[in-house]
Amino acid sequence: MAKYKIAVLPGDGVGVDVTEAAMIVLDKIKLDAEYIYGDIGWEFWCKEGNPLPDRTVDLLKSTDCCLFAAITSKPRDEAAAELAPELKDKGLVYRSPIVGLRQLFDLHTNMRPCKAYQGNPLVYKEGIDLIVFRENTEGLYSGIEWHPVPENVRAAIDSHPNAKKFTDTSNEDMAVSLRLFTRKGCQRIVRAGFEYAKKHGRKTVTVIEKPNVIRETSGLMVREARKIAAEYPGIELWETNVDAMCMWLLKNPLDYDVLVSSNMFGDIISDLCGQLVGGLGFAASANIGDEYAVFEPTHGSAPKYAGQYKVNPMAMLLTVKLMLEWLDKKDSAQTLEQAIAAVIAEGKVRTYDMGGSNTTLEVAEAVAERL
């Protein structure tokens, strides 16, 4: 019997391509694992009205962790238009299945390393080595939204002194998305950043928010960060506004170590950091909870490239590295990262985004050979 049971969710588009690349490497590593494939994504929304079927949730509950690739997501009206005819007009509303997984399994910490590997022609500046900790279940991704606005919500809005300018706006002409923070959520993500810094010898943790304008939610995050920072002597807490941080990351990316932010700001900042080190083809992530984790590259499904084996699999291979670390297979993780770095540095096998002509699977095979 295998030591680990791992759910594999290829999802949509190029998710299938990069999953195949990941399995080439995992087979070479010979991880003692059983891989169980599951259903997720746009196909199941269209034909079943649920992009995250119950059977897939049951599968994940029976496994140690999940390797997830990519999904297609579309706005509400477009999603409704693509439902099978028999499912239309049944009140079904599309919701991102990966967001659903994060909340269902309380995967509160999203960790996104952004490292510039030597020899990568796409890096913004050599030596960049950032890691973003993004709160993963709250904020603007909490899914608490209204349109049109119900009367009880409207009453609460109207009771606020800043709502006077909306007096003449009807409920139908108003939409509300709730940015909800909890003290627990703020504490968990800040502490995750400091614990990582302590374990890996990082000197600073930068909390990225906007407390001068979004006073209550961003303010709560910053206040909790200051309390937690006092428990970690030798690690400096830096505070910055999200807009200024985007500028400073372009100006001085080598100045930063660990970055911590809320859900939406963290999503934006991590994409910026990903581009600094070569683009989303190199951007891996881990969604980590207290008892379960889902590992995913941060790129999308890129439908126009589906099945062409054209896209860069490095983000997926670096995601496998994060999964190995979480499974406490640190030697295998280190060996895999060394193999990835060697292929990048050698520069002989590259996908189109790096100026090469190799396929997704050829890159994976080159990494596997290095193992």
Buried (B, 14 or more C-beta within 10 A) or exposed (E): EEEBBBBBBBBBBBBBBBBBBBBBBBEBBEBEBEBBEBBBBBEBBBEBBBBBBEEBBEBBEEBBBBBBBBBBBEEEEEBBEBBEEEBEEEEBEBBBBBBBBBBBBBBBBBBBBBBBBEBBEBBBEEEBBBBBBBBBBBBBBBBEEBEBBEEEBBEEBEEEEEEEEBEEEEBEEBEBBBBBBBEEBBBBBBBBBBBBBBEEEBEBBBBBBBBEEBEEBBBBBBEBBEEBBEEBEEBBBBBBBBEEBBEEBEEEBEEBBBBBBBBBBBBBBBBBBBBBBBBBBBBBBBBBBEEBBBBBBBBBBBEEBBEEBBBBBBBBBBBBBBBBBBBEBEEBBEBBBEBBBBBBEEEEBBBBBBEBEBBBBBBBBBBBEBB
